[in-house]
Amino acid sequence: MASEMHQQATRDAVSLLPSRTDDMARLAILLEHDEPIVSVIGKYKHGKSRLLN
């Protein structure tokens, strides 16, 4: 059921914003994972590793 809702929401979003089709495909892939995917971006020696540890 949730999968059907996600697919319908994706179709609705793409119909309104066709230029975001690739973004919606990427989000669909990310939703398939059970664990979160996190990216940490920042300047050199500004606490990224400390944050993750």
N, C-alpha and C positions, 0 to 999 in steps of 0.2 A: 504493500500500500504506500509506504513512504517513498519507495522507488518510483512509483507512478506519479506521485506528487512532485518529486524532484524533476522528473522528465517533463511534466506539464509546465512547471515553473520555468524550466530551461527553454522550452519552446516559446513560452510567452515573452520571456526576456529577449530572446533572439529575434522575435518578430518585431519588438520595439526598438532594439538596438542591434541591427545586423552586423555592424562593425565589431561587435564584441563576441562573435561566434567562437573565436579561438580561446578567449578568456573563459567562456562558459564550459568549453570542452576541458580545459585545464582544471577548473573547479570540480567538474564531475569526476575526474581522475582522483583528485585529492579527497573527495568524499568517500571513495571506495576504501580508503585506509582506515583502520581502527585507531591507530596512534596518530597524534597530531604531528604535523611537519612544521618545524620552526626554522626560520632563517634569522641570523643575527648579523647585522651590518653596522659597521662603525669604523672610526679611525683607529689607527695602529696604537696599541697600548692605552686604550680607553675603557677597559673593564669588561670586554665581551666574554673572555674566558672565565673571569670571576663570576659573572652573571650565570653562566651555564653550570659552573661547579656548585 
